[in-house]
Amino acid sequence: MEVAYSPQLFPVSVKGVVVRDGKVLLLHNERDEWELPGGKLDLGEGPSDCVAREIMEEVGWAVTVGPLLDVWQYHIGSGVDVLIVTYGCHNSSSSAPVLSHEHKDVGLFSEADVGALRMPDGYKASISAWYRHLADGG
């Protein structure tokens, strides 16, 4: 008896952890959560190109994409899952982040502030990993 294979299909969202002057860049979304900047991976687009494009679109910052930090599946709700890919990103801009129409608010938060924010634990883990990497000279 042959068993039909039915793959799970869900979008891929590539996110960037950007720390400037000791503070991480976060966006407030329509689910009343704080999240990392980034977005859906387009067909034919590399993940690092995606995150650089999305951060420019969402806050107007050009970034240099660094190492892969984590990959995890985010269960948003019934039948809605997204594969999250996070990268550490470097930013040398001194300009304030510019809020796009995609989010409700933008902010820069200290590492200590992140723990109390309403956001998925996977994002918090990626933020911690990037702070550790930066502290180690990365």
C-alpha positions in Angstrom: 0.0 0.0 0.0 1.4 3.4 -1.1 1.2 6.3 1.4 0.8 9.7 -0.3 3.3 12.3 0.9 1.7 15.6 1.8 4.3 18.2 2.7 3.6 21.0 5.1 3.6 24.3 3.3 4.1 27.6 5.2 5.9 30.9 4.4 9.5 31.7 5.4 10.1 35.0 7.1 13.7 36.2 7.4 14.4 38.5 10.4 17.3 40.6 11.4 18.7 41.4 14.9 20.1 44.9 14.6 21.8 46.4 17.7 22.9 50.0 17.7 24.5 51.8 20.6 23.6 48.7 22.8 19.9 48.7 21.8 18.0 46.3 19.6 15.6 47.5 16.9 12.1 46.2 17.3 8.7 46.8 15.5 5.3 46.6 17.0 2.8 44.6 14.9 -0.9 44.2 14.4 -1.0 41.2 16.9 0.2 43.7 19.6 3.6 42.0 19.7 7.1 43.3 19.3 9.1 41.7 16.5 12.3 41.8 14.7 12.4 43.6 11.4 12.2 41.4 8.3 9.7 39.7 6.2 8.7 37.0 3.7 11.3 35.4 1.5 10.5 35.9 -2.2 11.0 33.2 -4.8 14.6 33.2 -6.0 15.7 35.6 -3.3 18.6 34.7 -0.9 17.8 34.9 2.8 20.5 37.6 3.5 19.3 39.7 0.5 15.7 39.4 1.8 16.5 40.6 5.4 18.6 43.5 4.1 15.8 44.5 1.7 13.1 44.2 4.4 15.0 46.2 7.0 15.5 49.0 4.4 11.8 48.9 3.5 10.6 48.8 7.1 12.9 51.4 8.8 15.1 52.9 6.2 18.4 51.4 7.5 21.0 49.8 5.2 22.5 46.8 7.0 25.4 44.4 6.5 24.1 40.9 7.1 26.1 38.8 9.5 25.8 35.2 10.7 22.8 33.0 10.9 21.5 33.0 14.4 18.5 30.6 14.5 15.8 28.9 12.6 12.5 28.0 14.2 8.8 27.4 13.5 6.4 30.0 14.8 2.8 28.8 15.4 0.9 32.0 15.1 -2.6 30.5 15.4 -4.8 27.7 14.1 -3.4 26.6 10.7 -1.0 29.6 10.6 2.7 28.7 10.9 5.8 30.5 9.7 9.4 29.3 9.4 11.5 32.1 11.1 15.1 32.5 10.0 17.2 35.1 12.0 20.4 36.8 11.2 22.6 39.1 13.1 23.0 42.4 11.3 25.4 45.4 11.5 24.2 49.0 11.0 26.3 52.0 10.9 23.5 54.6 10.3 23.1 57.3 12.8 19.6 58.2 11.6 16.5 57.3 13.6 14.5 54.4 12.3 11.6 55.5 10.1 8.4 53.7 10.7 6.7 52.2 7.6 3.0 51.6 7.1 3.6 47.9 7.9 3.9 48.4 11.7 2.3 50.4 14.5 5.5 51.5 16.2 9.3 51.2 16.2 11.7 51.3 19.1 15.2 50.7 20.3 15.3 48.6 23.5 18.1 47.6 25.9 18.8 43.9 26.3 17.3 44.1 29.8 14.1 45.5 28.4 13.5 42.7 25.9 12.6 40.1 28.5 9.5 42.0 29.6 8.2 42.7 26.1 5.3 40.8 24.5 7.1 38.9 21.8 7.7 35.2 20.8 10.4 33.5 22.8 12.2 32.6 19.6 12.9 36.3 18.9 14.1 36.7 22.5 16.5 33.8 22.0 17.9 35.3 18.7 18.4 38.7 20.4 20.3 37.1 23.2 22.4 35.1 20.8 23.4 38.3 18.9 24.2 40.2 22.1 26.5 37.3 23.1 28.1 37.2 19.7 28.8 41.0 19.9 30.1 40.7 23.4 32.6 38.1 22.1 34.0 40.5 19.6 31.7 39.8 16.7 
